[in-house]
């Protein structure tokens, strides 16, 4: 149990969290797979994760893409098709309301599904890339292209230069996009509050972002169904529950302050 939770009733905890969020002038949101899974997006980890069906080395590495690009693109096509009917849950819409209230709300995410943008969030920093675009594997200089249904008519899809296209997600063994990573740490060093939603706190470097905030003496609010390595740290207010239920409660409370 985090320090700020000690001795507080659930109602008091929510009230104090609303107060913290209402006072924040430069909050930053950090989201993980748990945020998406509430909308029905299957995760790589957990009981229904894709890892139970496929080897990571075959599907999510540059080597796997070069070895069998058709297999990899069929898999990504399956993922994208599964995303078509998935809609952002109430927690996403609550963040959009908070964005409208504050005027700007940067969101650092480990997710690649685009649900944040679909909900209407504007300033989204994608640490692990995006499944919405594809680029030339040989880096010929052609701009990224949207991943649409037409792209799957001939597999593997190819760049205008003839090289195989690759989804713009971070594959195993690759570095995170430098610009996104730099922006994320800049935000951790300048925000006055970080709201961490739906992340296990096990994936580096995203897991280190709230630690930078805490070292500066700024508060961190965690929303997650289960405890994480972040939960017990001093300066953390941890609310155990679903983002789709907790976030609307918090933002509705903030709107009346």
Secondary structure, 3 states (H helix, E strand, C coil): CCHHHCCCCHHHHHHHHHHHHHHCCCEEEEECHHHHHCCCCCCCCCCCCHHHCCCHHHHCEHHHHHHCHHHHHHHHHHHHHHHCCCCCCHHHHHHHHHHHHHCCCCEEECCCCCHHHHHCCCCEEECCEEEEEEEECCCCCCCCEECCHHHHCCCCCECCCCCEEEEEECCECCCCCHHHHHHHHHHHHHCCEEEEECCCCCCCCHHHHHHHHHHCCCEEEEEECCCCCCCCCCCEEEEECCHHHHHHHHHHHHHCC
